[in-house]
Amino acid sequence: MTVSEIAQKLNLPFGTVSPHLLMMRRHGVLASRNEATLVYYRLANPKILKAFDLIRELLTSQLKAERIFAQRMEKAACLKK
């Protein structure tokens, strides 16, 4: 996808997305190719998607655990009243 397409899908300004894409390319997360005035980006390695899925799974389970903890703390505070 081009920078403009990515920015549009993310509903973010071009100027915000472009530097992030450049940084990810420098660190080997993305690869790019130029066609005339357009720059197309893609994942450098498809295994990155598996890593993203794992990170999302870990964060989701952590947030659920924190929510359960907060609910228990709230119940305990109500019982003290």
Backbone as ProteinMPNN parsed JSONL, in Angstrom:
{"seq_chain_A": "MTVSEIAQKLNLPFGTVSPHLLMMRRHGVLASRNEATLVYYRLANPKILKAFDLIRELLTSQLKAERIFAQRMEKAACLKK", "coords_chain_A": {"N_chain_A": [[0.84, -1.18, 0.0], [0.351, 2.318, -0.52], [1.726, 5.232, 1.137], [-0.26, 7.165, 1.407], [-2.594, 5.598, 1.141], [-2.367, 3.968, 3.404], [-2.446, 5.912, 5.434], [-5.034, 6.902, 5.025], [-6.608, 4.617, 5.579], [-6.03, 4.324, 8.271], [-7.051, 6.614, 9.21], [-5.489, 8.873, 9.721], [-3.28, 11.718, 9.554], [-1.204, 12.212, 6.67], [1.352, 13.24, 7.218], [1.799, 12.298, 9.764], [1.827, 9.537, 9.532], [3.811, 8.895, 7.599], [6.533, 9.388, 8.696], [6.599, 7.365, 10.638], [6.386, 5.043, 9.121], [8.781, 5.212, 7.702], [10.617, 4.902, 9.805], [9.989, 2.298, 10.622], [10.751, 0.956, 8.331], [13.508, 1.438, 8.32], [14.224, -0.114, 10.493], [13.765, -2.631, 9.625], [11.232, -3.751, 9.677], [9.401, -3.119, 7.724], [9.345, -3.232, 4.138], [10.056, -1.441, 1.128], [9.066, -0.05, -2.053], [9.6, 1.993, -4.882], [7.504, 3.653, -7.179], [7.394, 5.707, -9.693], [6.282, 8.637, -8.348], [5.288, 7.521, -6.101], [5.471, 5.646, -3.054], [5.508, 2.378, -2.086], [4.629, 0.276, 0.588], [5.311, -2.735, 2.391], [5.066, -5.59, 4.567], [8.166, -6.696, 5.767], [8.656, -9.282, 6.451], [6.468, -11.958, 6.499], [6.055, -13.315, 8.884], [5.931, -11.449, 10.83], [3.293, -10.723, 11.169], [2.321, -12.876, 12.667], [3.7, -12.403, 15.02], [2.554, -9.944, 15.755], [-0.072, -10.82, 16.2], [0.346, -12.467, 18.436], [1.27, -10.596, 20.322], [-1.028, -8.977, 20.512], [-2.792, -10.861, 21.61], [-1.542, -11.357, 24.097], [-1.685, -8.784, 25.278], [-4.458, -8.438, 25.366], [-5.237, -10.471, 27.163], [-3.923, -9.574, 29.43], [-5.202, -7.113, 29.895], [-7.783, -8.03, 30.444], [-7.308, -9.435, 32.824], [-6.502, -7.316, 34.473], [-8.865, -5.843, 34.492], [-10.585, -7.617, 35.816], [-9.283, -7.696, 38.302], [-9.61, -5.014, 39.106], [-12.396, -4.929, 39.328], [-12.782, -6.716, 41.451], [-11.48, -5.342, 43.495], [-13.091, -3.123, 43.667], [-15.487, -4.288, 44.555], [-14.624, -5.219, 47.042], [-14.131, -2.794, 48.325], [-16.704, -1.782, 48.461], [-17.882, -3.584, 50.199], [-16.703, -2.924, 52.585], [-17.969, -0.664, 53.385]], "CA_chain_A": [[0.0, 0.0, 0.0], [1.084, 3.582, -0.49], [1.615, 5.989, 2.387], [-1.591, 7.79, 1.418], [-3.597, 4.554, 1.402], [-2.235, 3.574, 4.811], [-2.939, 7.04, 6.236], [-6.483, 6.951, 4.87], [-7.19, 3.484, 6.32], [-5.85, 4.58, 9.7], [-7.688, 7.895, 9.499], [-4.442, 9.715, 10.291], [-2.661, 12.571, 8.543], [-0.037, 11.715, 5.935], [2.552, 13.676, 7.935], [1.965, 11.471, 10.962], [2.081, 8.153, 9.126], [5.032, 8.759, 6.817], [7.751, 9.177, 9.501], [6.528, 6.07, 11.313], [6.7, 4.031, 8.115], [10.22, 5.296, 7.443], [11.302, 4.319, 10.953], [9.801, 0.846, 10.569], [11.574, 0.458, 7.223], [14.903, 1.464, 8.784], [14.419, -1.186, 11.467], [13.556, -3.919, 8.979], [9.859, -4.25, 9.815], [8.762, -2.909, 6.43], [10.139, -3.074, 2.913], [9.368, -0.474, 0.268], [9.479, 0.083, -3.457], [9.144, 3.247, -5.481], [6.945, 3.67, -8.531], [7.249, 7.132, -10.02], [6.326, 9.457, -7.135], [4.65, 6.783, -5.012], [6.249, 4.659, -2.303], [4.66, 1.285, -1.613], [5.182, -0.433, 1.741], [4.796, -4.071, 2.725], [5.815, -6.204, 5.659], [9.417, -7.287, 5.299], [8.585, -10.722, 6.693], [5.087, -12.284, 6.886], [6.007, -13.805, 10.259], [5.643, -10.302, 11.694], [1.86, -10.79, 11.489], [2.177, -13.818, 13.779], [4.184, -11.705, 16.213], [1.516, -8.975, 16.114], [-1.187, -11.578, 16.78], [0.749, -12.903, 19.771], [1.286, -9.404, 21.18], [-2.425, -8.606, 20.758], [-3.337, -11.867, 22.523], [-0.982, -11.097, 25.421], [-2.244, -7.541, 25.813], [-5.87, -8.674, 25.658], [-5.361, -11.242, 28.405], [-3.482, -8.71, 30.524], [-6.267, -6.144, 30.163], [-8.875, -8.757, 31.093], [-6.883, -9.705, 34.2], [-6.542, -6.046, 35.198], [-10.271, -5.485, 34.68], [-11.104, -8.5, 36.865], [-8.689, -7.231, 39.545], [-10.267, -3.76, 39.461], [-13.753, -5.249, 39.769], [-12.681, -7.323, 42.789], [-11.115, -4.281, 44.426], [-14.288, -2.294, 43.825], [-16.412, -5.042, 45.408], [-14.075, -5.219, 48.401], [-14.337, -1.461, 48.879], [-18.136, -1.657, 48.747], [-18.183, -4.42, 51.37], [-16.183, -2.253, 53.782], [-18.858, 0.467, 53.721]], "C_chain_A": [[0.887, 1.246, 0.0], [0.897, 4.245, 0.869], [0.222, 6.605, 2.494], [-2.685, 6.777, 1.732], [-3.565, 4.12, 2.87], [-2.796, 4.665, 5.712], [-4.463, 7.107, 6.189], [-7.149, 5.829, 5.671], [-7.11, 3.697, 7.821], [-6.54, 5.854, 10.166], [-6.719, 8.829, 10.23], [-3.848, 10.579, 9.184], [-1.424, 11.919, 7.926], [1.246, 12.012, 6.707], [2.809, 12.92, 9.218], [2.411, 10.069, 10.578], [3.45, 7.986, 8.468], [6.292, 8.564, 7.668], [7.764, 7.833, 10.228], [6.873, 4.938, 10.331], [8.196, 4.025, 7.799], [11.019, 4.646, 8.567], [11.182, 2.796, 10.937], [10.612, 0.225, 9.422], [13.043, 0.402, 7.632], [15.214, 0.315, 9.732], [14.065, -2.566, 10.908], [12.172, -4.515, 9.125], [9.142, -4.176, 8.476], [9.799, -2.894, 5.321], [9.36, -2.101, 2.029], [9.889, -0.569, -1.154], [8.884, 1.373, -3.986], [8.615, 2.995, -6.875], [6.604, 5.11, -8.842], [7.346, 7.931, -8.725], [5.719, 8.749, -5.924], [5.627, 5.812, -4.351], [5.26, 3.637, -1.763], [5.373, 0.557, -0.48], [4.526, -1.794, 1.881], [5.594, -4.574, 3.912], [7.061, -6.874, 5.094], [9.389, -8.806, 5.442], [7.16, -11.048, 7.166], [4.964, -12.808, 8.315], [5.731, -12.681, 11.257], [4.167, -10.298, 12.081], [1.604, -11.752, 12.642], [2.624, -13.17, 15.085], [3.153, -10.685, 16.685], [0.33, -9.675, 16.762], [-0.871, -12.017, 18.201], [0.753, -11.728, 20.748], [-0.14, -8.98, 21.514], [-3.064, -9.575, 21.752], [-2.839, -11.632, 23.951], [-1.578, -9.845, 26.053], [-3.714, -7.703, 26.183], [-6.03, -9.429, 26.964], [-4.918, -10.415, 29.607], [-4.567, -7.703, 30.899], [-7.456, -6.806, 30.852], [-8.536, -9.012, 32.556], [-6.932, -8.429, 35.033], [-7.977, -5.611, 35.46], [-10.888, -6.325, 35.801], [-10.57, -8.045, 38.221], [-9.382, -5.955, 40.015], [-11.684, -4.008, 39.957], [-13.74, -5.85, 41.17], [-12.358, -6.271, 43.837], [-12.32, -3.385, 44.703], [-15.298, -2.985, 44.735], [-15.934, -5.041, 46.853], [-14.279, -3.871, 49.07], [-15.789, -1.248, 49.249], [-18.514, -2.446, 49.989], [-17.713, -3.768, 52.657], [-17.115, -1.136, 54.245], [-19.971, 0.056, 54.61]], "O_chain_A": [[2.026, 1.215, 0.465], [0.022, 3.866, 1.647], [-0.399, 6.565, 3.556], [-3.599, 7.066, 2.503], [-4.609, 3.931, 3.494], [-3.538, 4.375, 6.65], [-5.105, 7.345, 7.212], [-8.14, 6.063, 6.363], [-8.011, 3.299, 8.56], [-6.606, 6.138, 11.362], [-7.075, 9.48, 11.212], [-3.906, 10.214, 8.01], [-0.7, 11.173, 8.586], [2.117, 11.152, 6.836], [3.937, 12.907, 9.71], [3.276, 9.486, 11.231], [4.165, 7.027, 8.76], [7.063, 7.646, 7.388], [8.824, 7.234, 10.411], [7.573, 3.992, 10.69], [8.802, 2.964, 7.648], [11.983, 3.924, 8.313], [12.153, 2.088, 11.204], [11.099, -0.899, 9.539], [13.74, -0.566, 7.328], [16.343, -0.174, 9.77], [14.067, -3.555, 11.642], [11.95, -5.664, 8.741], [8.365, -5.067, 8.133], [10.971, -2.585, 5.541], [8.145, -1.96, 2.172], [10.974, -1.085, -1.422], [7.797, 1.785, -3.582], [9.191, 2.232, -7.651], [5.638, 5.661, -8.314], [8.387, 7.908, -8.068], [5.648, 9.327, -4.84], [6.493, 5.236, -5.009], [4.301, 3.984, -1.075], [6.564, 0.257, -0.571], [3.358, -1.985, 1.543], [6.664, -4.051, 4.225], [7.004, -7.54, 4.06], [10.012, -9.526, 4.662], [6.696, -10.462, 8.145], [3.881, -12.753, 8.899], [5.342, -12.938, 12.396], [3.822, -9.912, 13.198], [0.765, -11.48, 13.501], [2.001, -13.366, 16.129], [2.901, -10.571, 17.885], [-0.215, -9.192, 17.754], [-1.732, -11.946, 19.078], [0.286, -11.86, 21.879], [-0.438, -8.659, 22.664], [-3.8, -9.149, 22.643], [-3.618, -11.698, 24.902], [-1.935, -9.849, 27.231], [-4.165, -7.166, 27.195], [-6.871, -9.068, 27.788], [-5.486, -10.547, 30.691], [-4.82, -7.468, 32.08], [-8.068, -6.215, 31.742], [-9.381, -8.826, 33.431], [-7.362, -8.464, 36.186], [-8.278, -5.072, 36.525], [-11.627, -5.804, 36.636], [-11.322, -8.009, 39.195], [-9.706, -5.826, 41.196], [-12.128, -3.363, 40.907], [-14.599, -5.524, 41.99], [-12.899, -6.303, 44.942], [-12.536, -2.947, 45.833], [-15.9, -2.34, 45.594], [-16.731, -4.884, 47.779], [-14.57, -3.813, 50.264], [-16.08, -0.597, 50.252], [-19.38, -2.019, 50.752], [-18.274, -4.034, 53.72], [-17.041, -0.714, 55.4], [-20.802, 0.884, 54.983]]}, "name": "protein", "num_of_chains": 1, "seq": "MTVSEIAQKLNLPFGTVSPHLLMMRRHGVLASRNEATLVYYRLANPKILKAFDLIRELLTSQLKAERIFAQRMEKAACLKK"}
